[in-house]
Amino acid sequence: MTVVKSRRVDKPRAGGKEHWSMKQRHEAVAAYLILGNMMLVVASTGIPEDTLRGWKMKQWWKDKEDDIRRDLEMRGYDEAV
């Protein structure tokens, strides 16, 4: 009996790591605040879940969440996020 193993085919990465722009990172934070679900953010941005979860633990993510919330409050969207 022949056993066939499936292989995961990754897209090529420059230098072994994917590079995401700051704009993409900030859009991911905003998407998370709006959608409230990391898997929906993965689907909408194409950024891998493990990358997003790693970012979410960083201080810059928390700072960006605070910036977005503060901006929404100033615009009168207190209950939005």
WOKAVEN-V940587 format. One line per field, one symbol per residue. phi: phi as a letter, one per 20 degrees, with the letter a starting at -180 (. if undefined). psi: psi as a letter, one per 30 degrees, with the letter a starting at -180 (. if undefined). A space follows every 10 residues. Layout:
BEGIN
phi = ???
psi = ???
END
This chain:
BEGIN
phi = .eddeedede ffcfmncfdd ffffffffff ffffembfff fgfedneggf ffffffeeff ffffgfffff ffffendgef c
psi = kkkkkkkkjk lkkkgfkkkk leeeeeeeee eeeeegkeee eeeffgkkee eeeeefflee eeeeeeeeee eeeefghefe .
END
